[in-house]
Amino acid sequence: MGKSYDQDFSILSEGVKFEGKLSSNGNVRIDGEFEGELIVNGNLTLGDKSKGKGSIKAANITCGGSINGSVEASEKLVLDTTAKIEGEISAKILVINEGANFKGTSNMNKETANSFEDNE
């Protein structure tokens, strides 16, 4: 998909609760709970135990958890079988696996393919 995201990897483990704004130029994995804004210019993985509320923006997103809010991937958004999303999703490429639960609106737009660096 063009860019390589081999930078550092940050992890918020299960049992960790985060509130506020998180920005990263590397890859991030979240297995805990968060509320607020996530801006990741790499890959974002939301584990099947993750729970979130707010705004999420990343280059590539794999979601297995429960999200209430907006999810925007500049490249690819994958909803795993355990994903539960309520809100707005936007991606250049959208993959919804059997068993995923999505309630809301979706937008697949090539214009989404911009970096989120301008939004910081």
MMTF fields as JSON, N, C-alpha, C and O atoms, coordinates in Angstrom:
{
  "mmtfVersion": "1.0.0",
  "mmtfProducer": "UNKNOWN",
  "numBonds": 479,
  "numAtoms": 480,
  "numGroups": 120,
  "numChains": 1,
  "numModels": 1,
  "chainsPerModel": [1],
  "groupsPerChain": [120],
  "chainIdList": ["A"],
  "bondAtomList": [4, 2, 8, 6, 12, 10, 16, 14, 20, 18, 24, 22, 28, 26, 32, 30, 36, 34, 40, 38, 44, 42, 48, 46, 52, 50, 56, 54, 60, 58, 64, 62, 68, 66, 72, 70, 76, 74, 80, 78, 84, 82, 88, 86, 92, 90, 96, 94, 100, 98, 104, 102, 108, 106, 112, 110, 116, 114, 120, 118, 124, 122, 128, 126, 132, 130, 136, 134, 140, 138, 144, 142, 148, 146, 152, 150, 156, 154, 160, 158, 164, 162, 168, 166, 172, 170, 176, 174, 180, 178, 184, 182, 188, 186, 192, 190, 196, 194, 200, 198, 204, 202, 208, 206, 212, 210, 216, 214, 220, 218, 224, 222, 228, 226, 232, 230, 236, 234, 240, 238, 244, 242, 248, 246, 252, 250, 256, 254, 260, 258, 264, 262, 268, 266, 272, 270, 276, 274, 280, 278, 284, 282, 288, 286, 292, 290, 296, 294, 300, 298, 304, 302, 308, 306, 312, 310, 316, 314, 320, 318, 324, 322, 328, 326, 332, 330, 336, 334, 340, 338, 344, 342, 348, 346, 352, 350, 356, 354, 360, 358, 364, 362, 368, 366, 372, 370, 376, 374, 380, 378, 384, 382, 388, 386, 392, 390, 396, 394, 400, 398, 404, 402, 408, 406, 412, 410, 416, 414, 420, 418, 424, 422, 428, 426, 432, 430, 436, 434, 440, 438, 444, 442, 448, 446, 452, 450, 456, 454, 460, 458, 464, 462, 468, 466, 472, 470, 476, 474],
  "bondOrderList": [1, 1, 1, 1, 1, 1, 1, 1, 1, 1, 1, 1, 1, 1, 1, 1, 1, 1, 1, 1, 1, 1, 1, 1, 1, 1, 1, 1, 1, 1, 1, 1, 1, 1, 1, 1, 1, 1, 1, 1, 1, 1, 1, 1, 1, 1, 1, 1, 1, 1, 1, 1, 1, 1, 1, 1, 1, 1, 1, 1, 1, 1, 1, 1, 1, 1, 1, 1, 1, 1, 1, 1, 1, 1, 1, 1, 1, 1, 1, 1, 1, 1, 1, 1, 1, 1, 1, 1, 1, 1, 1, 1, 1, 1, 1, 1, 1, 1, 1, 1, 1, 1, 1, 1, 1, 1, 1, 1, 1, 1, 1, 1, 1, 1, 1, 1, 1, 1, 1],
  "groupList": [{"groupName": "MET", "atomNameList": ["N", "CA", "C", "O"], "elementList": ["N", "C", "C", "O"], "formalChargeList": [0, 0, 0, 0], "bondAtomList": [1, 0, 2, 1, 3, 2], "bondOrderList": [1, 1, 2], "singleLetterCode": "M", "chemCompType": "L-PEPTIDE LINKING"}, {"groupName": "GLY", "atomNameList": ["N", "CA", "C", "O"], "elementList": ["N", "C", "C", "O"], "formalChargeList": [0, 0, 0, 0], "bondAtomList": [1, 0, 2, 1, 3, 2], "bondOrderList": [1, 1, 2], "singleLetterCode": "G", "chemCompType": "PEPTIDE LINKING"}, {"groupName": "LYS", "atomNameList": ["N", "CA", "C", "O"], "elementList": ["N", "C", "C", "O"], "formalChargeList": [0, 0, 0, 0], "bondAtomList": [1, 0, 2, 1, 3, 2], "bondOrderList": [1, 1, 2], "singleLetterCode": "K", "chemCompType": "L-PEPTIDE LINKING"}, {"groupName": "SER", "atomNameList": ["N", "CA", "C", "O"], "elementList": ["N", "C", "C", "O"], "formalChargeList": [0, 0, 0, 0], "bondAtomList": [1, 0, 2, 1, 3, 2], "bondOrderList": [1, 1, 2], "singleLetterCode": "S", "chemCompType": "L-PEPTIDE LINKING"}, {"groupName": "TYR", "atomNameList": ["N", "CA", "C", "O"], "elementList": ["N", "C", "C", "O"], "formalChargeList": [0, 0, 0, 0], "bondAtomList": [1, 0, 2, 1, 3, 2], "bondOrderList": [1, 1, 2], "singleLetterCode": "Y", "chemCompType": "L-PEPTIDE LINKING"}, {"groupName": "ASP", "atomNameList": ["N", "CA", "C", "O"], "elementList": ["N", "C", "C", "O"], "formalChargeList": [0, 0, 0, 0], "bondAtomList": [1, 0, 2, 1, 3, 2], "bondOrderList": [1, 1, 2], "singleLetterCode": "D", "chemCompType": "L-PEPTIDE LINKING"}, {"groupName": "GLN", "atomNameList": ["N", "CA", "C", "O"], "elementList": ["N", "C", "C", "O"], "formalChargeList": [0, 0, 0, 0], "bondAtomList": [1, 0, 2, 1, 3, 2], "bondOrderList": [1, 1, 2], "singleLetterCode": "Q", "chemCompType": "L-PEPTIDE LINKING"}, {"groupName": "PHE", "atomNameList": ["N", "CA", "C", "O"], "elementList": ["N", "C", "C", "O"], "formalChargeList": [0, 0, 0, 0], "bondAtomList": [1, 0, 2, 1, 3, 2], "bondOrderList": [1, 1, 2], "singleLetterCode": "F", "chemCompType": "L-PEPTIDE LINKING"}, {"groupName": "ILE", "atomNameList": ["N", "CA", "C", "O"], "elementList": ["N", "C", "C", "O"], "formalChargeList": [0, 0, 0, 0], "bondAtomList": [1, 0, 2, 1, 3, 2], "bondOrderList": [1, 1, 2], "singleLetterCode": "I", "chemCompType": "L-PEPTIDE LINKING"}, {"groupName": "LEU", "atomNameList": ["N", "CA", "C", "O"], "elementList": ["N", "C", "C", "O"], "formalChargeList": [0, 0, 0, 0], "bondAtomList": [1, 0, 2, 1, 3, 2], "bondOrderList": [1, 1, 2], "singleLetterCode": "L", "chemCompType": "L-PEPTIDE LINKING"}, {"groupName": "GLU", "atomNameList": ["N", "CA", "C", "O"], "elementList": ["N", "C", "C", "O"], "formalChargeList": [0, 0, 0, 0], "bondAtomList": [1, 0, 2, 1, 3, 2], "bondOrderList": [1, 1, 2], "singleLetterCode": "E", "chemCompType": "L-PEPTIDE LINKING"}, {"groupName": "VAL", "atomNameList": ["N", "CA", "C", "O"], "elementList": ["N", "C", "C", "O"], "formalChargeList": [0, 0, 0, 0], "bondAtomList": [1, 0, 2, 1, 3, 2], "bondOrderList": [1, 1, 2], "singleLetterCode": "V", "chemCompType": "L-PEPTIDE LINKING"}, {"groupName": "ASN", "atomNameList": ["N", "CA", "C", "O"], "elementList": ["N", "C", "C", "O"], "formalChargeList": [0, 0, 0, 0], "bondAtomList": [1, 0, 2, 1, 3, 2], "bondOrderList": [1, 1, 2], "singleLetterCode": "N", "chemCompType": "L-PEPTIDE LINKING"}, {"groupName": "ARG", "atomNameList": ["N", "CA", "C", "O"], "elementList": ["N", "C", "C", "O"], "formalChargeList": [0, 0, 0, 0], "bondAtomList": [1, 0, 2, 1, 3, 2], "bondOrderList": [1, 1, 2], "singleLetterCode": "R", "chemCompType": "L-PEPTIDE LINKING"}, {"groupName": "THR", "atomNameList": ["N", "CA", "C", "O"], "elementList": ["N", "C", "C", "O"], "formalChargeList": [0, 0, 0, 0], "bondAtomList": [1, 0, 2, 1, 3, 2], "bondOrderList": [1, 1, 2], "singleLetterCode": "T", "chemCompType": "L-PEPTIDE LINKING"}, {"groupName": "ALA", "atomNameList": ["N", "CA", "C", "O"], "elementList": ["N", "C", "C", "O"], "formalChargeList": [0, 0, 0, 0], "bondAtomList": [1, 0, 2, 1, 3, 2], "bondOrderList": [1, 1, 2], "singleLetterCode": "A", "chemCompType": "L-PEPTIDE LINKING"}, {"groupName": "CYS", "atomNameList": ["N", "CA", "C", "O"], "elementList": ["N", "C", "C", "O"], "formalChargeList": [0, 0, 0, 0], "bondAtomList": [1, 0, 2, 1, 3, 2], "bondOrderList": [1, 1, 2], "singleLetterCode": "C", "chemCompType": "L-PEPTIDE LINKING"}],
  "groupTypeList": [0, 1, 2, 3, 4, 5, 6, 5, 7, 3, 8, 9, 3, 10, 1, 11, 2, 7, 10, 1, 2, 9, 3, 3, 12, 1, 12, 11, 13, 8, 5, 1, 10, 7, 10, 1, 10, 9, 8, 11, 12, 1, 12, 9, 14, 9, 1, 5, 2, 3, 2, 1, 2, 1, 3, 8, 2, 15, 15, 12, 8, 14, 16, 1, 1, 3, 8, 12, 1, 3, 11, 10, 15, 3, 10, 2, 9, 11, 9, 5, 14, 14, 15, 2, 8, 10, 1, 10, 8, 3, 15, 2, 8, 9, 11, 8, 12, 10, 1, 15, 12, 7, 2, 1, 14, 3, 12, 0, 12, 2, 10, 14, 15, 12, 3, 7, 10, 5, 12, 10],
  "groupIdList": [1, 2, 3, 4, 5, 6, 7, 8, 9, 10, 11, 12, 13, 14, 15, 16, 17, 18, 19, 20, 21, 22, 23, 24, 25, 26, 27, 28, 29, 30, 31, 32, 33, 34, 35, 36, 37, 38, 39, 40, 41, 42, 43, 44, 45, 46, 47, 48, 49, 50, 51, 52, 53, 54, 55, 56, 57, 58, 59, 60, 61, 62, 63, 64, 65, 66, 67, 68, 69, 70, 71, 72, 73, 74, 75, 76, 77, 78, 79, 80, 81, 82, 83, 84, 85, 86, 87, 88, 89, 90, 91, 92, 93, 94, 95, 96, 97, 98, 99, 100, 101, 102, 103, 104, 105, 106, 107, 108, 109, 110, 111, 112, 113, 114, 115, 116, 117, 118, 119, 120],
  "secStructList": [7, 7, 7, 7, 7, 7, 1, 7, 3, 3, 3, 3, 7, 6, 6, 7, 3, 3, 3, 3, 3, 3, 3, 3, 1, 1, 3, 3, 3, 3, 7, 1, 3, 3, 3, 3, 3, 3, 3, 3, 3, 3, 3, 3, 3, 3, 7, 6, 6, 7, 3, 3, 3, 3, 3, 3, 3, 3, 3, 3, 3, 3, 3, 7, 1, 3, 3, 3, 3, 3, 3, 3, 3, 3, 3, 3, 3, 3, 3, 7, 6, 6, 7, 3, 3, 3, 3, 3, 3, 3, 3, 3, 3, 3, 3, 3, 7, 6, 6, 7, 3, 3, 3, 3, 3, 3, 3, 3, 7, 4, 4, 4, 4, 1, 7, 4, 4, 4, 4, 7],
  "xCoordList": [0.795, 0.0, 0.831, 0.443, 1.931, 2.715, 3.708, 4.845, 3.294, 4.193, 4.48, 3.643, 5.681, 6.05, 6.048, 6.624, 5.399, 5.31, 6.105, 5.528, 7.437, 8.317, 8.821, 9.755, 8.223, 8.674, 8.393, 7.93, 8.671, 8.424, 6.964, 6.08, 6.74, 5.408, 5.045, 5.795, 3.924, 3.453, 2.241, 1.409, 2.143, 1.053, 0.373, 1.037, -0.957, -1.761, -2.438, -3.371, -1.973, -2.415, -3.82, -4.371, -4.392, -5.685, -5.58, -4.588, -6.589, -6.576, -6.139, -6.326, -5.553, -5.129, -6.291, -6.936, -6.554, -7.585, -6.909, -6.096, -7.25, -6.644, -7.738, -8.738, -7.545, -8.492, -7.698, -6.762, -8.062, -7.371, -7.031, -7.783, -5.888, -5.445, -4.122, -3.172, -4.073, -2.856, -2.443, -3.236, -1.195, -0.647, 0.602, 1.402, 0.765, 1.936, 2.31, 1.44, 3.613, 4.1, 4.461, 4.82, 4.368, 4.666, 3.4, 2.307, 3.557, 2.448, 1.95, 2.734, 0.645, 0.043, -0.907, -1.638, -0.872, -1.844, -2.533, -1.879, -3.866, -4.635, -5.495, -6.295, -5.307, -6.129, -6.953, -7.769, -6.752, -7.457, -8.618, -9.226, -8.918, -10.038, -9.51, -8.52, -10.177, -9.793, -11.017, -12.045, -10.865, -11.894, -11.171, -10.335, -11.485, -10.841, -10.496, -11.308, -9.278, -8.842, -7.539, -6.581, -7.509, -6.304, -5.901, -6.719, -4.65, -4.122, -2.824, -1.83, -2.848, -1.703, -1.314, -2.119, -0.079, 0.376, 1.005, 1.73, 0.732, 1.173, -0.019, -1.136, 0.233, -0.816, -1.392, -0.655, -2.699, -3.386, -4.136, -4.932, -3.87, -4.578, -5.381, -4.834, -6.671, -7.56, -7.953, -8.747, -7.389, -7.615, -9.062, -9.862, -9.403, -10.798, -11.332, -12.545, -10.472, -10.915, -10.954, -11.375, -10.518, -10.465, -11.87, -12.79, -11.997, -13.244, -12.87, -11.994, -13.533, -13.191, -14.382, -15.412, -14.209, -15.231, -14.499, -13.616, -14.867, -14.242, -13.902, -14.626, -12.783, -12.348, -11.038, -10.084, -10.998, -9.807, -9.406, -10.229, -8.128, -7.574, -6.232, -5.38, -6.048, -4.779, -4.636, -5.603, -3.428, -3.195, -3.91, -4.715, -3.623, -4.252, -4.793, -4.096, -6.032, -6.664, -7.218, -7.919, -6.888, -7.507, -8.257, -7.655, -9.564, -10.397, -11.041, -11.722, -10.815, -11.469, -12.311, -13.004, -12.254, -12.929, -14.221, -14.828, -14.625, -15.88, -15.579, -14.88, -16.106, -15.842, -17.158, -18.047, -17.27, -18.409, -17.837, -17.23, -18.029, -17.486, -17.13, -17.762, -16.112, -15.705, -14.36, -13.447, -14.268, -13.056, -12.691, -13.479, -11.491, -11.056, -9.676, -8.709, -9.596, -8.332, -7.969, -8.774, -6.769, -6.367, -6.082, -6.101, -5.822, -5.601, -6.665, -7.649, -6.469, -7.312, -7.882, -7.18, -9.172, -9.858, -10.382, -11.135, -9.973, -10.428, -11.231, -10.734, -12.477, -13.299, -13.255, -13.82, -12.566, -12.472, -13.818, -14.76, -13.912, -15.171, -15.719, -16.926, -14.849, -15.286, -15.551, -15.915, -15.376, -15.528, -16.986, -17.906, -17.162, -18.48, -18.271, -17.678, -18.753, -18.573, -19.935, -20.785, -20.111, -21.303, -20.829, -20.178, -21.157, -20.736, -20.409, -21.032, -19.429, -19.036, -17.701, -16.768, -17.612, -16.327, -16.004, -16.894, -14.715, -14.255, -12.916, -12.041, -12.761, -11.513, -11.409, -12.411, -10.191, -9.954, -10.349, -10.967, -9.972, -10.312, -10.996, -10.475, -12.151, -12.904, -13.128, -13.627, -12.747, -12.957, -13.773, -13.344, -14.95, -15.793, -15.911, -16.539, -15.295, -15.329, -16.662, -17.329, -17.035, -18.279, -18.276, -17.314, -19.361, -19.479, -19.271, -19.699, -18.624, -18.419, -19.773, -20.693, -19.878, -21.127, -20.858, -20.024, -21.557, -21.375, -22.736, -23.612, -22.901, -24.141, -23.744, -23.101, -24.123, -23.781, -23.65, -24.35, -22.74, -22.522, -21.094, -20.177, -20.923, -19.584, -19.332, -20.25, -18.059, -17.637, -16.333, -15.339, -16.334, -15.107, -14.739, -15.446, -13.623, -13.276, -11.771, -11.01, -11.341, -9.905, -9.28, -8.075, -10.078, -9.581, -9.156, -8.411, -9.625, -9.272, -7.799, -7.268, -7.128, -5.761, -4.711, -3.535, -5.077, -4.107, -3.578, -4.249, -2.369, -1.801, -2.542, -3.101, -2.548, -3.237, -2.311, -2.712, -1.087, -0.132, -0.659, -0.333, -1.472, -1.999, -3.025, -3.318, -3.582, -4.633, -4.108, -4.901, -2.819, -2.275, -2.198, -1.76],
  "yCoordList": [-1.198, 0.0, 1.253, 2.248, 1.236, 2.46, 2.594, 2.138, 3.212, 3.525, 2.307, 1.416, 2.287, 1.254, 1.871, 2.937, 1.195, 1.709, 0.796, 0.021, 0.895, 0.045, 0.75, 0.271, 1.877, 2.629, 1.862, 0.722, 2.487, 1.9, 1.506, 2.004, 0.6, 0.08, 0.405, 0.05, 1.063, 1.396, 0.542, 0.276, 0.107, -0.771, -0.23, 0.121, -0.168, 0.09, -1.239, -1.647, -1.905, -3.256, -3.288, -2.261, -4.495, -4.713, -4.286, -4.582, -3.602, -3.093, -1.645, -1.005, -1.114, 0.288, 1.128, 0.772, 2.252, 3.199, 4.513, 5.021, 5.063, 6.294, 7.284, 6.916, 8.548, 9.596, 10.801, 11.239, 11.342, 12.508, 12.341, 11.725, 12.897, 12.851, 12.099, 12.411, 11.108, 10.333, 10.513, 10.269, 10.942, 11.091, 10.234, 10.159, 9.584, 8.746, 8.74, 8.689, 8.794, 8.641, 7.19, 6.857, 6.323, 4.903, 4.071, 4.568, 2.811, 1.87, 1.77, 1.875, 1.567, 1.517, 0.322, 0.029, -0.361, -1.416, -1.071, -0.733, -1.16, -0.863, -2.078, -2.542, -2.581, -3.671, -3.216, -3.981, -1.986, -1.438, -0.556, -0.76, 0.44, 1.347, 2.765, 3.178, 3.491, 4.874, 5.721, 5.237, 7.01, 7.983, 9.244, 9.77, 9.728, 10.934, 10.832, 10.391, 11.245, 11.336, 10.573, 10.752, 9.716, 8.985, 9.423, 9.391, 9.831, 10.173, 9.399, 9.671, 8.424, 7.537, 7.599, 7.275, 8.015, 8.087, 6.776, 6.747, 5.71, 4.367, 3.438, 3.812, 2.21, 1.212, 1.229, 1.347, 1.113, 1.05, -0.267, -0.599, -1.022, -2.271, -2.108, -1.764, -2.355, -2.31, -3.751, -4.348, -4.31, -5.707, -6.003, -5.086, -7.292, -7.678, -7.32, -7.36, -6.975, -6.544, -5.014, -4.481, -4.318, -2.851, -2.254, -2.796, -1.101, -0.343, 1.115, 1.618, 1.798, 3.186, 4.052, 3.59, 5.339, 6.339, 7.583, 8.082, 8.096, 9.314, 9.267, 8.679, 9.901, 10.06, 9.312, 9.475, 8.481, 7.694, 7.972, 7.885, 8.31, 8.521, 7.809, 7.993, 6.992, 6.293, 5.926, 5.972, 5.564, 5.156, 3.835, 3.754, 2.81, 1.501, 1.12, 1.256, 0.645, 0.285, -1.131, -1.478, -1.939, -3.247, -3.198, -2.985, -3.394, -3.252, -4.576, -5.195, -5.008, -6.192, -5.873, -6.742, -4.625, -4.222, -3.47, -3.545, -2.737, -2.006, -0.504, 0.012, 0.193, 1.617, 2.361, 1.911, 3.514, 4.397, 5.754, 6.439, 6.147, 7.414, 7.35, 6.63, 8.109, 8.138, 7.434, 7.588, 6.66, 5.914, 6.255, 6.028, 6.801, 7.216, 6.639, 6.916, 5.837, 5.262, 5.902, 5.895, 6.453, 7.066, 5.997, 6.294, 4.776, 3.673, 2.584, 2.55, 1.694, 0.501, 0.357, 0.542, 0.022, -0.268, -1.689, -2.041, -2.512, -3.897, -4.074, -3.79, -4.544, -4.873, -6.384, -7.133, -6.826, -8.25, -8.794, -8.03, -10.094, -10.75, -10.3, -10.376, -9.83, -9.399, -7.895, -7.401, -7.167, -5.7, -5.292, -5.912, -4.219, -3.606, -2.103, -1.493, -1.509, -0.071, 0.586, 0.132, 1.681, 2.499, 3.914, 4.527, 4.441, 5.79, 5.898, 5.246, 6.724, 6.979, 6.311, 6.399, 5.637, 5.092, 5.619, 5.844, 5.812, 6.323, 5.671, 5.586, 5.207, 4.558, 4.518, 4.585, 4.41, 4.209, 2.775, 2.536, 1.813, 0.401, -0.064, 0.157, -0.701, -1.17, -2.67, -3.158, -3.407, -4.851, -5.139, -4.823, -5.741, -6.113, -7.632, -8.224, -8.254, -9.709, -10.176, -9.452, -11.403, -11.992, -12.02, -12.47, -11.536, -11.488, -10.099, -9.824, -9.217, -7.836, -7.139, -7.449, -6.195, -5.475, -3.993, -3.395, -3.403, -1.989, -1.325, -1.791, -0.216, 0.562, 2.023, 2.61, 2.606, 3.997, 4.281, 3.691, 5.198, 5.575, 5.251, 5.262, 4.962, 4.673, 5.494, 5.824, 5.816, 6.586, 5.995, 5.956, 5.539, 5.063, 6.1, 6.272, 6.786, 7.924, 7.964, 7.9, 8.066, 8.155, 9.408, 9.436, 10.443, 11.681, 11.482, 12.298, 10.4, 10.103, 9.755, 9.738, 9.48, 8.969, 10.01, 9.809, 11.094, 12.091, 11.709, 11.008, 12.167, 11.933, 12.785, 13.827, 12.349, 13.078, 14.078, 14.705, 14.241, 15.156, 16.582, 17.334, 16.962, 18.316, 18.587, 19.747, 17.536, 17.695, 17.849, 18.062, 17.751, 17.821, 19.237, 19.472],
  "zCoordList": [0.0, 0.0, 0.0, 0.613, -0.651, -0.722, 0.399, 0.287, 1.472, 2.569, 3.436, 3.581, 4.011, 4.964, 6.357, 6.575, 7.294, 8.653, 9.583, 10.346, 9.514, 10.313, 11.556, 12.199, 11.909, 13.074, 14.356, 14.322, 15.464, 16.774, 16.936, 16.238, 17.872, 18.142, 19.585, 20.495, 19.819, 21.167, 21.492, 20.625, 22.759, 23.168, 24.423, 25.399, 24.386, 25.583, 25.904, 25.212, 26.941, 27.269, 27.843, 28.241, 27.879, 28.508, 29.973, 30.639, 30.465, 31.832, 31.924, 32.959, 30.844, 30.809, 30.294, 29.308, 30.971, 30.544, 30.204, 30.976, 29.039, 28.561, 28.195, 27.578, 28.579, 28.235, 27.742, 28.41, 26.58, 26.042, 24.575, 23.819, 24.172, 22.781, 22.701, 23.419, 21.82, 21.589, 20.147, 19.237, 19.923, 18.576, 18.46, 19.393, 17.305, 17.09, 15.62, 14.75, 15.34, 13.975, 13.681, 12.552, 14.693, 14.531, 14.567, 14.295, 14.903, 14.977, 16.415, 17.358, 16.579, 17.916, 17.985, 17.039, 19.138, 19.427, 20.742, 21.729, 20.742, 21.951, 22.288, 21.476, 23.514, 24.024, 25.218, 25.731, 25.665, 26.811, 26.389, 25.338, 27.237, 26.99, 26.758, 27.362, 25.883, 25.638, 25.336, 24.863, 25.631, 25.295, 24.857, 25.592, 23.672, 23.18, 21.715, 20.902, 21.38, 19.994, 19.791, 20.543, 18.765, 18.39, 16.992, 16.073, 16.823, 15.507, 15.336, 16.008, 14.419, 14.212, 12.745, 11.873, 12.466, 11.083, 10.625, 9.63, 11.337, 10.985, 11.044, 10.686, 11.504, 11.622, 13.035, 14.014, 13.13, 14.418, 14.5, 13.621, 15.575, 15.82, 17.099, 18.147, 17.007, 18.162, 18.46, 17.734, 19.54, 19.887, 20.223, 20.411, 20.3, 20.507, 21.889, 22.097, 22.836, 24.168, 24.286, 25.313, 23.245, 23.307, 23.272, 22.66, 23.963, 23.969, 23.809, 24.513, 22.882, 22.655, 22.346, 21.855, 22.651, 22.369, 21.909, 22.607, 20.719, 20.244, 18.769, 17.966, 18.423, 17.043, 16.823, 17.584, 15.766, 15.453, 14.019, 13.107, 13.82, 12.481, 12.416, 13.286, 11.378, 11.182, 9.711, 8.951, 9.322, 7.944, 7.659, 6.731, 8.445, 8.331, 9.7, 10.706, 9.742, 11.016, 10.916, 9.966, 11.916, 12.08, 13.401, 14.454, 13.349, 14.545, 14.907, 14.09, 16.153, 16.671, 17.887, 18.415, 18.336, 19.569, 19.333, 18.264, 20.37, 20.371, 20.335, 21.207, 19.327, 19.135, 18.954, 18.231, 19.625, 19.453, 19.052, 19.875, 17.788, 17.312, 15.852, 15.079, 15.467, 14.065, 13.893, 14.705, 12.815, 12.494, 11.058, 10.139, 10.866, 9.528, 9.228, 9.938, 8.171, 7.722, 6.385, 5.454, 6.286, 5.019, 3.964, 2.769, 4.381, 3.449, 3.632, 2.894, 4.613, 4.738, 6.147, 7.14, 6.21, 7.467, 7.394, 6.486, 8.372, 8.45, 9.725, 10.815, 9.602, 10.753, 10.929, 10.132, 11.999, 12.289, 12.741, 12.952, 12.888, 13.239, 14.587, 14.815, 15.489, 16.822, 16.914, 17.981, 15.819, 15.828, 16.02, 15.488, 16.806, 16.996, 16.897, 17.787, 15.821, 15.621, 15.45, 14.683, 16.2, 16.047, 15.777, 16.622, 14.589, 14.231, 12.761, 11.923, 12.456, 11.078, 10.789, 11.587, 9.632, 9.202, 7.811, 6.991, 7.564, 6.292, 5.978, 6.839, 4.731, 4.331, 2.813, 2.101, 2.343, 0.928, 0.554, -0.484, 1.438, 1.269, 2.553, 3.646, 2.429, 3.592, 3.475, 2.462, 4.543, 4.602, 5.856, 6.966, 5.682, 6.811, 6.815, 5.937, 7.823, 7.936, 8.503, 9.241, 8.143, 8.623, 10.146, 10.769, 10.735, 12.184, 12.751, 13.872, 12.006, 12.456, 12.541, 11.785, 13.469, 13.689, 13.45, 14.13, 12.491, 12.169, 12.054, 11.326, 12.795, 12.73, 12.542, 13.413, 11.417, 11.169, 9.691, 8.868, 9.356, 7.965, 7.556, 8.378, 6.273, 5.757, 4.506, 3.756, 4.301, 3.136, 2.624, 3.349, 1.387, 0.758, -0.295, -1.288, -0.065, -0.883, -1.095, -0.13, -2.323, -2.605, -2.01, -1.763, -1.775, -1.177, 0.27, 0.813, 0.905, 2.29, 2.409, 3.52, 1.316, 1.322, 1.692, 1.387, 2.323, 2.784, 4.148, 4.906, 4.467, 5.781, 6.809, 6.466, 8.058, 9.106, 9.794, 10.774, 9.306, 9.929, 9.973, 10.891, 8.986, 8.926, 10.016, 10.306, 10.632, 11.62, 13.035, 13.951, 13.248, 14.599, 15.098, 16.224]
}
